[in-house]
Structure formats: C-alpha cells, structure tokens
Amino acid sequence: MPDMALRTPVLIVGAGPVGLALAGELGWRGVTCTLIEKTDGAIEQPKMDLVGIRTMEFCRRWDILDWVRDAPYPLDYPQDYIYLTGLNGYELGREPFPGRGFEPCPPESPQKRERVPQDMFDPILRRFAERSGHAALRYNTELVAFTETSDGVCADVRDTSTGRTETVVADYMVGADGGASAVREQLGITMSGTPALTYTTNVIFRCRGFAKLHDKGLGYRFIFIGPEGVWLTIVAVDGADRFRMSIVGTPQKINHGEDDIRAALHRAMGGDFDYEILSVLRWVRRELVADSYGTARIFIAGDAAHLMSPTGGFGMNMNTGIGDAVDLGWKLEAAVKGWAGAELLASYDAERRPVGLRNVAEASRNLRRMLSTRDRLPGPEVFAPGAVSDAARKEYGDWFAAIMRHEWFANGVMLGYRYDNSPIVWPDDTAVPPDPSHPYTQTARPGARAPHVWLGDGRSTLDLFGHGFVLLRLGDAPPPATTIEHAAKGRGVPLTTIDISAKEVLAAYEHRLVLVRPDGHVAWRADAAPANAGALIDIIRGQPSETKKQKLGSGT
C-alpha cells in the first residue's frame, strides 16, 4: 500500500441516500469513514419521495426524527391517491390519507411512513453523517480505479474540479454509486432480471395555484386512466407548487420530445394552463438484482445492488437500500473493531440479496397492478356523461382501487423481511410464517425484525436495540444468562442484558430469552440458556460455519 495515501477504515463511493445513511450509521457507531461523491450533491430530479416505515424506525434510533418532522413538506397536505380520467374530467376513485402530520402510527411500529422527497431527505442524512465527526464527506471527488488485496483496498480518486488525483487506502470499500455503479462494473458483477419494464419520462414542473385549476382538490398522486389504460401520473413533489409528471410508457423505447411533454400536460389538465418545466429525465424502469453483493472487502448497496420499479417506494436508493446500509454498518463495525468472525461480512450477501430479490419482485407486481388497466380497458361509457356512465365509473374505479391497495398498504413488505436462512441466525424450528404485503403480523422468530411493544416508561422495545447485541430476559422469573454474557465478553462481542417483566413483551417475543442483533433482528431465542453458549456467540458473530453444526444443548 502507498505510504503517502489517505487512509480510512471504510471508503464509501456515492453520496445518495444509501451512501449518506451508511456514513451516518458508521459514524454513529464510532467508526471512521470517508465518503466520496463525483458531483456537488445537488439534486435536480428527486428519485424518491416516500421514507418508508422501517427507514423511519432507523431515523428514530439515530435521533433525527425532529429533522424529518421539520422537513419543508407541509404537515397538513393531504396524501390522497386519486384515480381519474383528467383533472377536469371524471374522478373514478380515491384512497384518502391525511397529511403526514396527522397520519397515525400503526400498532406494529412507533413510527409511520413520511412524505419527504429526496431533495429534502438527503440534506437530513448529510447532516446526520456530519454530526458524528467520524465521517469525512468529499464531494466533487470521483473514483477512477481500485485494486483489492487480502488486507485492504487501494483506490485512485480524482477531484473533478481541479483534476488532481490521489490514492485512498481503506480496509473496506462500499459502492453506493447508483444503478450505473462503477464499483459493480469494475468488480465484474452481473445483474439478472428484466432490463426494461417501461421507458418512462419524468418532468418536474412548477405551477402556482395548481389546485385552483381543477375540481379534484389536493392530493399526493393523480393516476390518469384513458381509453388505453393508465398512461400518466402526477405527484405533488413538495406539497406546494412543484409537481412531477411521469409518462408511464411501455417496454418499447420511445424518446418523448418537448411537444409530447406539453401535449401530455395539456391532456391531463384538459386544456392549456400556465406552468414552467424545470427538468426532464428519461429513464428505464428495471427489475434487476446483482448476482453478488460484493467480495471479501468490497460491497455494493442500494441501486448498485438492486434496480426496481418505484411502485411501492421499496427501492430508489431508499428503504431497501437503507436496510442494506444498516445491515452492512454493524458488520463493518465488528470487522473494524476486531470482534467479527471470519464469515460475518459474507453474511451481508446471504441476508440482503434475498431481500433485494423479494422487494424487486413486489415492486414489479405493483407495476403490473397499476398497468392492469391495459388488460381491462375502460369502456367508452367511462368517459361519457350520464347516470349509466356514473355507475360504470364507480364499478371500474372500485375494481382499480381494490387492486392498488396492495401498494398503498404494504407494511408487510417494509417490516416483514426476514433472514430465515442466514448463517449468523440460529433457527428455532418454528414454522415459516407467511410473507404477505398486508397485513403485517409481528414475529420474534429468529431472523425477523424484533417486535415493537410499548414499555411502561413510554419507550418502544425498538429503542433498546442498536449499539451492540441485546439479551432480553423476559417474564417474572427469567432464566439466568451468565453463560451467554461470559461467552460474549470473552470474545469481545458487545452485549447488554435487559430484564423486562411486562407480560405484553413476553407474549410478543414468545420465549424468555431473546438475543437481538445491533440491526434490531432476532438472532436466537429460547426458554433457557444453551449448554454451549460459546457456540451461540460464535454463530452470531460469524465464526466459521462448522460451529453451527454443533448442538447448542439446553435451550435450543
């Protein structure tokens, strides 16, 4: 390794939401890292506007909820989904939701989803990353090339403003550099799936007094259905005067020109109106997952690892990508601080790639639901006046609304992902539960997100997890856990034991001893400590898989 190079434990490439979240997560854990971004960080077209419920749970533990609450998106702006033939045409149906300041939290979480688009959320994540003092953020810095050795990564980077190059030496590197990831490409990692679901054109436009130009009122997303089925959507980007129109498109490549864009806007409104086009982005909706999430010391995350339709808000660098960052964050901490087993970092691929496949598939199902109108085209009566047409519109709108509820109510997707076959989770041989998009039923089965239960002091059980492992001793007379504590201490694994007598917690977790990982997923549970506590600790810290062949003994 070069003597004069900049040295950092972790080098992160890409300062989108995932790269910023990873830098913040590592800094929150006290791990020094360097993040490089080839642009100045400005966001011309927000690629996401929904912060999912699981991401909000992470924001809760990072103590940045106030920052999200204070984002500029109005708290009282209704979040209705409206199905219509045109803004001055007929309304076919509506899924009403209150403004983000008034939507209640569901019973399974202390948080709820938030409507904070990327150009509002990225600055929050940047502030979070910078707060710790452990993350160095370097914009206008581009990755040129890198080599991986048995003990680290040597990367050449270039200042895009001055052209100056330098070398960065890191123990580990993470490519969070988007769908066209240079890290993934240089590693030679291929992607599998469908490369083109639709060719779509996004247009950000400004229109003051937009709601006064039609009779549909305020809403978050307007989904336009014509004789050809769904053809266009318009969303309220900032809850004020900025909107995003998406010409949905087809799998056939088409380049929508300025005349097409203006024609689409006029068709949606039902006539000409005053607006200003701010930006145009032509993109391809994809269904792709990387065939590998990395190597021994280099990993990919976010859109670099999975590309999905934004239908559902599961990806677009957010939600699934933030889950990547959190899973990888605690494992990198363990590796840097020396208590990780030889297979801990490899478990990142084993855990997150199946989640990527799951979420990408669900996003595509949502797209097919939205486009199912192209298979069941509305009849001409849907677009005609009169009582008979009113009945036809209601029937068609009710059918479409029922289909679309799979997307609007999807906490099962957001919260229900599990690491059932993870090499660092000890299964308890209970039956594999179903995995519906809705409803979501909490489970403390090993591999699942630890359930949320309100505690007597106003905290959630989720507030107990994050820094290190947590061993819950539940019930009025919980079994001793000293053997587990001693085994963890002997291996340098951070472990905190917490006693909770509340019956509600025991009912949710089902066993009296439950070991929860730093990312809030259950690693093991039983009603008594295992005879071989050392083997248990080796499993959860990623020691070679031979240890998992051992019987833990009592408590398994």
N, C-alpha and C positions, 0 to 999 in steps of 0.2 A: 504494500500500500504506500502511496506517496507520502513523504514526510510533511510536506507543506500544505496538505489538503485540509479543507474544513472537515472536522469530524463530528458526527452526530450519531446517537444510538439508532434513531429511526428517521429515514428520509421519506417524506410523503410527496407524491407528484400529483398536483391538481388541487385547486382551491375552490371546488364546488362544494355543495353541502356535505358530501361524504368526506372529502379531504379535510374540511374545516372541522367537522364533527370528530374525526379521528384525532386531529391535532389537539382539539379541546379535551377529548377523553384521555389522551395520554398525558397532557398537562395536568388535568385533574388528578391523575394517578401519580403525579410527580416524576414522570418520565420525560426527559428532554427529547425534543424532536425538531426537525426542520421541514417546513413545507414550502415547496416552490410552485409557482403558477406562471405560465408563459404570458398571460395577459395582465392588464392592470386590475382585473377583478370586476370591471363594470359589467352589468347585465342588461343587454339590450332587449332580450326576449325572455321573460321568466318561463322556465320549463316546468315548474310545478307551482301549485297554489294551495295544496292541502297538506298540512302537517298532521300525519296520522296519529292515532291514539297511543300507539306504542312509542313513537318518537316523543310524544308529549310526556310519557312516563319517564323517558330518559331526561328530558328537559327538567322535570321535577327533581330528579336526583342530582342534576348538575346545578340546581338552584338558579335557574334562569327563567322561571315561569313569569315573573313580573316583566321581563323584557319582551316575552312573547305577547303577554296581555297588552302591553303598551305599544305594540306594533301599530302602524298607521291605519290598517284596515279597520273600518268602523265597527264598533261592537254591536250596533243595532241594525246593521244592514241585513235584510232577510236573505236566507240562503236557499230559497226555493229553487227547485228544478221544474222547469216549465216546458211542456210539450205543445207545439203549436205549428200551424201552417204558415204563420207570418206574424210579425209584431203587430201589424194592423189587420191580421187575418183572424183565424179561429184558434181558440185555446182548446187543446184536446185533453189535457190533464195537467196535474200539478202535484208535486211532492213537496209539501211545505216544511221548512225548517226555520227556526228562529235565528236571529243574528248571533254571531259567535259569543257575544257577551251574555246570552240568555239561554243557550242550549245546555241542558243539564248533563252531568256526568252519568254514564251508565252504571248499574250496580256492580259491574265487574271491574271497575277501574276508578281510581281517584281523579282521573283526567278525562278529557274528551278531545276529539279532533279539533284542530284550529284552522281557520282560513287565513293563512299568512303566506302570500306568494313569495317566490324565491328572492326577488329583489328587496323584500323586507326581511326574509328569514336569514339569508346569507350574512348580512351585517351583524345579526344577532350571534350567529355561530362564530363569526370572526372575532367579535368582542369576547365571546366565551373562550376561544382559543388563546387570545392575547392576555386574558385575565390572570392565568396561572403563572405567567412569567417563564414557563418551561418550553413554550412553543415559539420558534422563530419563523415568521411568515415573510417570504420573499417573493414579491410579485415581479412581473416582467423578467422572469427567470425560467429558461426553457431547458428541459432535459434533452441532451444531444445523443448520448450513448452511455452504456453501462456494461460492466462485467461483474459476474458473481463468482466468488471464491468460497472455499469451505468456511472461511471465518468472516465474511462480510461482502459488501457491495461497493464498488468503485464507480461513481457516476460523474460524467462530464456535463456541466451545465453552462449555459450562456446567458448573459444579460442581454435581453432583446433591445434595450435602449442604447447600450454602448457597444455591443458586440464582444465584450470581454468574456473570456471563458475561464472556468476554474474547475477544480476537482472536489467532489464531496465524497467522503468515505463514511459509510454507515454500516451498522451491524445488520440492519434490515431495511428494506425499501417496500413501499406500498404504492401501487399505481391506482390512483383515484381520478384518472385523467380522461374519463368520459368514454362514449361509445367508440370513438376513433383512437382508443388508447395506444399511445406509443410504447408504453411498458408491455402491454399484452402483445403487440405486434413484434417487438424486439425479442420477446421470450418465445415467439412462435406458437402461442396458444391459439387454437382454432375455436370457433363458436359453432354450435349446432342449433337448428331450428328453422324458422321461416324468415328469410331475409327481408321480405317486403309484404306486409299485410295491406297497407294502403299508402299511397303517396298523398301527403296532406300539405296544405298551405296554411300557415298561421299568419294572421295580420293583426298587429296591435294598432288600434285606432283610438283617437280621442274624440269624444262627443259630449259637450256640456249640455245638461238638461235632457239626457237620453230618455229617461222615463217619461218625460212630458210629450214625447213624440208618438207614444202608443198607449194602449189601454191595458197592458198586461201587468203593470206595476213593477216594483223592484223584485229582482230575482238574481240568483247567482249564475245559473246556467239555463240558457234557452236552447232547446233542441228542436230544430226545424225539420218538419216532415212534409215532403212534397209528393207528387204523383210517383216519383222514383224512390220513395222511402226517405230515410234520414240522409240529408245532404250537407247540413251545416250546423255548427254550434256557435253560440256567442256566450262568453263568460265575462262577468264583472271582475276585472283583474284587481282593481284597488278599491272597489266599493264607492267610487266617486265618478270620474269622467273617463277612465281608461278601460278599454274592453279588448278582448281577444276573439277574433273571428277565426274559426277553423273550417276550411273547405275540406270535408272529410276525405273525399277521393276514393280511389279503388286500387286494386293491385297493379293496374296498368299505369305506367309512368306518364305523368302529364305535368307540364310546366304552366301553371296559371299566371297569365300576364296581368298587367295593370287593368286592362279592360275587363278581364274575368273577375278580378277582385272587386272592382266598382260595381259590376253587374250583380255580384253576389250580395253586396251590402244593400243595394237598392231593392233587390228581390226580397231580402229579409225584412226590410222596413216597409215595403210596399210602395216605394217611391223614393225620390231624391231627398236628401237631407244634408245638413252641414256636418262634416266630420273632417278629421285630419289623420292621414295614415302616418304612423310613427315608424313602423318597421314591418318587414315581410320576411318570413322564414319558411323555406320549403324543406320538408323533412320526410323521412320514411318511417312509418310505424313498423316496428320489427318484433319478432318473437325469437330471441336468441339467448343462449346461455353458454358461457365459456366451458370448454371441455375440461379445464383445470383452473383452479383459483390461484395457482402460483407454484413456486418451487420451495426449496428449503429456506431461503432468505428473502425472496421477493414474492409479493402477493398483489392481487388485484381486487378491487372492491367497487361497489356502485355500478354505474353504467359500463365501466370497463369489464365487468363480470357478467352483467345481465342487461339485456335491452328488451323492454316490454312496452306494450301499448299503455298510454297514461290512463286508460279507462279503469277507474278504481283508486288511482293515486297510490299504487303499490310500489312504484319504482321511480323513474325520472330523477335518479340520484337521491331520492328521498325514501323514507320508510323502510323498504327492503335494504337500500344502501346504508342507511343509518344503522340498521341491525348488523350489517357487515362490520361497520366501524366499531360497534360496541363489542361484538364477539372477538374481533381481532385485537381490540385495545387491551383487554385484560390479559390476553395470552402473550402479547408483546411485553407487557409489564413483567409478567412472570419470567420471560426469557431474559430480559434486560437485567432484572434483579436477581436472577440465578436460581429460582426455585422451580422452574418449568422442567418437566420431564422431556425425554427425547422426542416424544410424539405429540406434545401439546400443540405446537404450531401447525402440524399436519392436520389436526382435528378441525382447523378452520375450514378447509375444503370439505371434509366429511360432514360438517354441520351446515355450512351456509350454502353449498351448492344445491343440495336437495330443496332448501327453502327457495332459492332462486328459480329452480325448475317449477316448483309449486306455484309461486306467485306470478311468474311469467304466464303460465298456463291459465291461471284465473283471470289475469288481465285480458288475455285473448278471448276467453269466454265472455267477459263483459263486452268486448268489442262486438262479438257475434250477436250478443243480445241486442245491442243498440242497432246493429245493421240488419236485424231480423225483419225489419220493416221492408227490406228489399226483397224478401221472400214472400212476405204477406203484404203486398202493396195496398195502400188505402184506395177504396173505390172513389169514383168521381163525386159521389154524394157527400163525401167528407169535406169537399171544398165548395159545396153549394149551400145557399141559404135554405131555411125552412125547417119545420119540426121534424120531418123524416130524417133530414141531414143531421139535426141536433142529436137524434138517437144514434145514428151511425157514428158520429164523432165520439159520443160517450162510450160506445162499445169498443171502438178502436183505441181510444185513449186509455180506457180501463185495462185493456189487454196489454198495451205497451207499458203502462205504469207498473203492472204486476211483474213484468219481466225485468224492468230497470231497478226494482227494489233489491235485487241481488247485489247490485253495485252500491246503492246508497247505504245499505245496512250490511256491513261486511266486517264487523269486529272479529268474526271468526278467522278471517284472513289476517287481519292486523295483529291479533293477540294469540291466535291459536297455533302458530307454527311451533313444531316440537323437534327435538333432536333425539328421536327414538333410537336410532342406530349409531349414535355417537360412540366412539371408542373411549371417551372420557366420562361417560354416564353409566351408572350401574343400574340395569333394569330391575324391576321388582316383579316381573312375570304377570302383571295385571293385563287384562285385555286391552288391545289398542283401541282407543276411543275414536269415534268418527271425527271427520275434519270438515264440517260444513262452513260455508261463508257466513251463515247466520242460521240460528242463534249461536252465540259463543257460550260454552259451558266451561268454567274454570276446572282445572285438574292439577293436582300436585304430583302426578305420575312423573317419574324421573325423565328428564329431557324437556318437560314442559315449563312454560313461564310460571313462576311461583304465584299462587293466587293472591289477589287483593282482598284483604279483610280490614275493616276499620278497627283500630285499637281504642282502648278506653281513654287514652290521652290525646285523641284526635289525629294521631298518625295513621298511615296505612302500613300494612305489613311490607309493602314495597319500599317504604322508607328505611327499612332495616338493611337493605341489600345494596352492594356497590363496591365498597372498599374491602376486598378480601372475601373469603368464604364465611358463611354464617351457618352455625349449627343451632337449629331450633329445638328446644326441649319443651314439649307441649303437654298440657294437661295438669291436673292437680298434683300428681306424683310422677314426674317424668323420670325415665331411667337414667342412670349415670352415663356420662360421656367422657370420662377422664382418659380412657384409652385412645379415643379419637383425638382429643386435644393434645395428648403427648405425642402421638404419631405425627400430627401436623407440625407441632413445634420442632420435632426432631428433623423434619425435612424442610424447615424454613417456610412452610406454607402459612400465610396469614389466615387466622381463623378466630372468629368471635362466637362465643356461646351465649344464647339469649333464651331465657326461660319465659314462657307465656302460658298462663293457666286458662285463658279465656276459652270457653267451650266452642265458640264460633270459629276460632282459628284451628283447633283440633279437628273440627268437623270438615273444614275446607282442605286441610292437609292430610287427614285420614290416618296418619301414623304419628307416634310420639317423638320420634327423632327424624328430623328432616334437614339434610345438608343442601344449602343453596349456594350457587356459584356467584362470583362477582357480577355476572351479567344478569342475575335475577332468575336463572333457570335452575330447576331442581336437579341435583347430581345423584342423590341417593336418599332413600327413606326406609325406615323400618321401625319396629317397636322395641328394639334393643340394640345395643352396640354390637358390631361384628366381633367375632373372635379374633380376626386378623385385621385390626384397624390400620396397620401399616399398608396392607394391600389396598384397602379402600383409598387411603390418601394417595398412594402411587397411581391408582386409576384416575382419580380426578385431576391430578397434576400432569397426566400424560406420560407416565413412565411406560417403557416398552410393553406391548400388548400381552406378553406372556403372563404378566401379573394378573390380567383379567381372567385367565383360565383357572386361577386359584379359587377355591371356595372361601368366601369370607367367613363362613361359620355362622354362629348365632346372630340373628338379626337380619339375615338376608331375605 
